[in-house]
Structures are given as C-alpha cells and as structure tokens.
Amino acid sequence: MRVMRGLVFGTVSVLPALFVGMVSYVLIGGETAFPEWEAWMYGPCYLLPGLIVGGSLLLGLRDEEDAQ
C-alpha cells in the first residue's frame, strides 16, 4: 500500500512541480522567447521539479501509525 501511495503522490505532483519550475525560471530571469542551450538554467528546470516530485514520493512512502 505504501509503494502505491508513494507512486500516486509522485505522479500527481509532476504537473505542479513543472509549473513551479517554469515560474521560477521566469522569475530568475530566464529567456522566454528563444533560449539558447548555453544559457539554460538547470536549477529551476530540473533540480526544483525533481526535488518536489522526490519529496512527495518520500512523503507517500513513509509509514504512518494506525489511528486507535
């Protein structure tokens, strides 16, 4: 059950993570017209969405105590 919940959390968080990555790319000052590959910013485009998806996956995988 934990693995399935983790996969669902990770899958559901992909679109919001990509949106946050795009917004942070624009806020940091990335080119929006025709960016050159040399001016690509790896942090907001790969690192930030990866951390969000990975964090939500780990939140889904953690073991929760049963309510009594």
C-alpha positions, 0 to 999 in steps of 0.5 A: 500500500505504501509503494502505491501511495508513494507512486500516486503522490509522485505522479500527481505532483509532476504537473505542479512541480513543472509549473513551479519550475517554469515560474521560477525560471521566469522569475530568475530571469530566464529567456522566454522567447528563444533560449539558447542551450548555453544559457539554460538554467538547470536549477529551476528546470530540473533540480526544483521539479525533481526535488518536489516530485522526490519529496512527495514520493518520500512523503507517500512512502513513509509509514504512518501509525494506525489511528486507535 
